[in-house]
């Protein structure tokens, strides 16, 4: 449906995928003067995704979602992303955001940041303007710039905004979350010690099967110390025979790499049956 009013022509609604991510290692190098931490991480987009629908309106910004626990005002990163973009573009318009959540919230998978990036990209299509999306993304959150890249993987340094695309082989994996939410600020507050930088070339070689896969998450020790169920998830993934088991980002979702998609599905089904209260998902690199 198209409408015309006050010289403004509508565009059709946009449907966008907002992919989840994992961190194939997370180094926490130092505390910065601005209060954030200097990190070194390898971020990877997944096939698992939320769905963001943008419908142009002449009113304000609104959001509806299937997750009743999410705020629908400026407390939601997607709403703030819309407000930032429309103000920067000087667009005298609003947008209705419909958010179908499939990615767990506050789980180390970047769902909120990815939703915000999808809103920025969608509004740039609906209301083109001279807007630096990466500047907006950096102001919204450390993970948001990565999702603007539209690359499978990137090494992220600084606060996460210094990005270098990395080519990775496709892998299948299993994600498990024990049903616990944790704020990134709490995970960093529980940091046990600083870490060295990642050895990204070795990680890539490990994914290609050329050497053992070795990486670490500097936040994992503090999170597992506070949450026994995360330790139990890590043990279950290792016992299932998965490779490279690790907590993703600030947690509490953990993952393990499978031999292929069928293996990932088999392990996910077995874990779901054994631990029915856990959220379990088999997916792939996107």
C-alpha positions as CSV (number, residue, x, y, z in Angstrom):
1,X,0.0,0.0,0.0
2,X,1.3,3.5,-0.9
3,X,0.1,6.8,0.4
4,X,1.0,10.4,-0.4
5,X,0.6,13.3,2.1
6,X,2.3,16.7,2.5
7,X,4.6,15.8,-0.3
8,X,5.9,12.6,1.3
9,X,5.6,9.4,-0.6
10,X,5.7,6.2,1.4
11,X,7.8,3.2,0.6
12,X,6.7,-0.4,1.2
13,X,7.4,-2.0,4.6
14,X,10.9,-3.5,4.9
15,X,11.6,-7.0,6.4
16,X,15.2,-7.4,7.6
17,X,17.1,-10.2,9.2
18,X,19.0,-9.2,12.4
19,X,21.5,-12.0,12.9
20,X,22.9,-13.3,16.2
21,X,26.7,-13.4,16.7
22,X,29.2,-15.4,18.7
23,X,32.7,-14.4,19.8
24,X,35.4,-16.9,18.8
25,X,37.5,-15.7,21.7
26,X,37.4,-12.5,23.7
27,X,40.5,-10.8,25.0
28,X,40.1,-8.1,27.7
29,X,43.3,-6.2,27.6
30,X,42.9,-3.1,29.8
31,X,40.6,-0.6,31.4
32,X,40.2,2.5,29.3
33,X,40.1,6.1,30.5
34,X,36.5,6.4,29.3
35,X,35.4,3.6,31.6
36,X,35.1,1.0,28.9
37,X,37.5,-2.0,28.3
38,X,40.0,-2.5,25.5
39,X,39.0,-5.7,23.8
40,X,40.3,-8.0,21.1
41,X,37.7,-10.4,19.7
42,X,36.6,-12.4,16.7
43,X,32.9,-11.8,16.0
44,X,31.0,-14.2,13.7
45,X,27.5,-13.7,12.3
46,X,25.1,-16.7,12.6
47,X,22.2,-17.9,10.6
48,X,20.0,-17.6,13.7
49,X,18.3,-14.2,13.5
50,X,15.6,-11.9,14.7
51,X,13.2,-10.4,12.1
52,X,12.8,-6.6,12.0
53,X,9.9,-5.0,10.1
54,X,9.9,-1.3,9.4
55,X,6.7,0.5,8.3
56,X,6.9,4.2,7.4
57,X,4.5,6.4,9.2
58,X,3.8,10.1,9.6
59,X,3.7,9.8,13.4
60,X,6.3,9.1,16.0
61,X,8.4,6.0,16.5
62,X,6.7,2.9,17.9
63,X,7.7,-0.7,18.5
64,X,5.7,-3.9,19.0
65,X,7.4,-7.2,19.8
66,X,6.6,-10.8,20.6
67,X,8.8,-10.6,23.8
68,X,6.7,-9.1,26.6
69,X,9.8,-8.6,28.7
70,X,11.3,-6.0,26.3
71,X,10.8,-2.2,26.7
72,X,9.0,-0.6,23.7
73,X,10.2,3.0,24.3
74,X,13.7,4.5,24.2
75,X,14.9,1.8,26.6
76,X,15.0,-0.4,23.5
77,X,18.1,-0.1,21.4
78,X,16.0,-0.4,18.2
79,X,13.9,2.6,19.1
80,X,16.9,4.6,19.9
81,X,18.5,3.7,16.6
82,X,15.4,4.9,14.8
83,X,15.4,8.1,16.7
84,X,19.1,8.7,16.1
85,X,18.8,8.1,12.3
86,X,15.6,10.1,11.7
87,X,17.1,13.1,13.6
88,X,20.4,12.8,11.7
89,X,18.7,12.5,8.4
90,X,16.3,15.4,9.1
91,X,13.4,13.2,8.2
92,X,10.0,14.5,9.2
93,X,8.6,11.0,9.5
94,X,8.1,8.2,12.0
95,X,8.3,4.5,11.8
96,X,6.5,1.5,13.2
97,X,9.0,-1.2,14.2
98,X,7.8,-4.8,14.6
99,X,10.4,-7.0,16.3
100,X,10.1,-10.8,16.2
101,X,12.6,-12.0,18.8
102,X,14.3,-15.3,18.2
103,X,17.6,-14.5,19.8
104,X,17.7,-14.6,23.6
105,X,18.0,-11.3,25.3
106,X,21.1,-10.3,27.4
107,X,22.8,-13.6,26.4
108,X,26.0,-12.7,24.7
109,X,24.6,-13.1,21.2
110,X,24.3,-9.5,20.3
111,X,20.6,-9.6,19.6
112,X,19.8,-6.0,20.7
113,X,22.8,-4.6,18.8
114,X,21.8,-6.5,15.7
115,X,18.3,-5.2,15.9
116,X,19.6,-1.7,16.2
117,X,21.9,-2.1,13.2
118,X,19.0,-3.5,11.1
119,X,16.9,-0.4,11.9
120,X,19.8,1.8,10.8
121,X,20.2,0.0,7.6
122,X,16.5,-0.2,6.9
123,X,15.9,3.5,7.6
124,X,18.8,4.4,5.4
125,X,16.9,2.7,2.6
126,X,13.6,4.2,3.5
127,X,14.9,7.7,4.1
128,X,18.2,8.2,2.3
129,X,20.4,11.0,3.6
130,X,23.9,12.0,4.3
131,X,24.2,10.1,7.5
132,X,27.3,8.3,8.8
133,X,25.8,5.0,10.0
134,X,29.0,3.9,11.7
135,X,29.1,7.1,13.8
136,X,25.5,6.4,14.9
137,X,26.3,2.8,15.6
138,X,29.3,3.6,17.8
139,X,27.1,5.9,19.9
140,X,24.5,3.1,20.3
141,X,26.7,0.3,21.5
142,X,30.0,-1.4,21.0
143,X,28.6,-4.4,19.1
144,X,26.4,-2.3,16.7
145,X,29.1,-1.4,14.2
146,X,29.9,-5.1,13.5
147,X,26.4,-5.7,12.2
148,X,26.6,-2.9,9.7
149,X,29.5,-4.6,8.0
150,X,27.4,-7.4,6.4
151,X,30.4,-9.7,6.7
152,X,30.5,-13.1,8.2
153,X,33.3,-12.3,10.6
154,X,35.5,-9.5,11.8
155,X,38.2,-9.0,14.3
156,X,37.0,-6.2,16.6
157,X,39.3,-4.1,18.7
158,X,39.1,-0.9,20.8
159,X,35.7,-0.9,22.3
160,X,34.6,-3.2,19.5
161,X,34.4,-0.4,16.8
162,X,37.8,-1.0,15.1
163,X,36.8,-3.7,12.7
164,X,38.9,-5.9,10.3
165,X,36.9,-8.4,8.2
166,X,38.2,-12.0,8.4
167,X,37.5,-14.9,6.1
168,X,36.4,-18.0,7.9
169,X,35.3,-21.5,6.7
170,X,31.6,-22.3,7.3
171,X,30.9,-24.2,10.5
172,X,27.9,-25.7,12.2
173,X,27.5,-25.2,16.0
174,X,25.2,-25.6,18.9
175,X,24.1,-22.8,21.2
176,X,22.9,-23.3,24.8
177,X,21.6,-20.8,27.3
178,X,20.5,-21.9,30.8
179,X,17.9,-19.2,31.0
180,X,20.0,-16.6,32.8
181,X,20.3,-13.0,31.7
182,X,23.4,-11.0,32.5
183,X,24.2,-7.4,31.7
184,X,27.5,-6.8,30.0
185,X,28.5,-4.3,32.7
186,X,28.1,-7.0,35.3
187,X,30.2,-9.4,33.3
188,X,33.0,-6.9,33.0
189,X,32.7,-6.0,36.7
190,X,33.3,-9.7,37.5
191,X,36.5,-9.8,35.4
192,X,39.1,-11.9,37.2
193,X,42.2,-10.7,35.2
194,X,43.3,-9.1,32.0
195,X,44.3,-11.3,29.1
196,X,46.7,-11.3,26.1
197,X,45.5,-10.5,22.6
198,X,43.9,-13.2,20.4
199,X,45.9,-15.2,17.9
200,X,43.4,-14.8,15.1
201,X,45.5,-16.7,12.5
202,X,45.7,-19.7,14.8
203,X,42.0,-19.6,15.4
204,X,41.3,-19.6,11.6
205,X,43.8,-22.5,11.2
206,X,41.9,-24.3,13.9
207,X,38.6,-23.8,12.2
208,X,40.1,-25.2,9.0
209,X,41.3,-28.3,10.9
210,X,45.0,-27.5,10.4
211,X,45.8,-27.3,14.1
212,X,44.0,-27.7,17.5
213,X,41.4,-25.0,18.0
214,X,42.5,-22.7,20.9
215,X,40.8,-19.5,22.1
216,X,39.6,-18.0,25.4
217,X,37.0,-15.7,26.8
218,X,38.4,-13.3,29.4
219,X,34.9,-12.8,30.9
220,X,34.1,-16.5,31.3
221,X,35.9,-17.1,34.6
222,X,34.0,-14.3,36.4
223,X,30.6,-15.3,34.9
224,X,31.0,-19.0,35.7
225,X,32.1,-18.2,39.2
226,X,28.8,-16.3,39.7
227,X,26.5,-18.7,37.8
228,X,26.9,-22.4,38.3
229,X,24.4,-23.2,35.5
230,X,26.8,-21.7,33.0
231,X,29.5,-24.1,34.1
232,X,27.0,-26.9,33.7
233,X,26.3,-25.8,30.2
234,X,30.0,-25.8,29.3
235,X,30.4,-29.3,30.7
236,X,27.4,-30.6,28.8
237,X,28.6,-29.2,25.5
238,X,32.1,-30.8,26.1
239,X,30.5,-34.1,27.1
240,X,28.5,-34.0,23.9
241,X,31.7,-34.2,21.9
242,X,31.6,-30.7,20.5
243,X,34.8,-28.7,19.7
244,X,36.0,-25.3,20.9
245,X,33.4,-25.0,23.7
246,X,33.3,-21.5,25.0
247,X,31.0,-18.8,26.5
248,X,30.0,-16.2,23.9
249,X,30.7,-12.5,24.7
250,X,29.5,-11.4,28.1
251,X,27.4,-14.6,28.4
252,X,25.5,-16.5,29.4
253,X,25.0,-18.4,26.1
254,X,27.7,-21.0,25.4
255,X,28.5,-22.8,22.2
256,X,30.4,-25.7,20.7
257,X,31.4,-26.5,17.1
258,X,30.0,-29.6,15.4
259,X,31.3,-31.7,12.6
260,X,28.4,-30.7,10.3
261,X,24.8,-29.6,10.4
262,X,23.5,-33.1,11.0
263,X,25.8,-33.5,14.0
264,X,24.7,-30.1,15.3
265,X,21.0,-31.1,15.0
266,X,21.6,-34.4,16.8
267,X,23.5,-32.8,19.7
268,X,20.9,-30.1,20.0
269,X,18.1,-32.6,20.1
270,X,19.8,-34.7,22.7
271,X,20.6,-31.7,24.9
272,X,17.1,-30.4,24.6
273,X,15.7,-33.8,25.8
274,X,18.2,-34.0,28.6
275,X,17.9,-30.4,29.8
276,X,14.4,-29.3,28.8
277,X,14.6,-26.0,30.7
278,X,17.6,-24.8,28.7
279,X,17.3,-22.9,25.4
280,X,19.1,-24.9,22.7
281,X,19.6,-24.0,19.1
282,X,21.6,-25.6,16.2
283,X,22.8,-23.1,13.6
284,X,25.7,-22.2,11.3
285,X,27.9,-19.3,10.5
286,X,26.0,-16.9,8.2
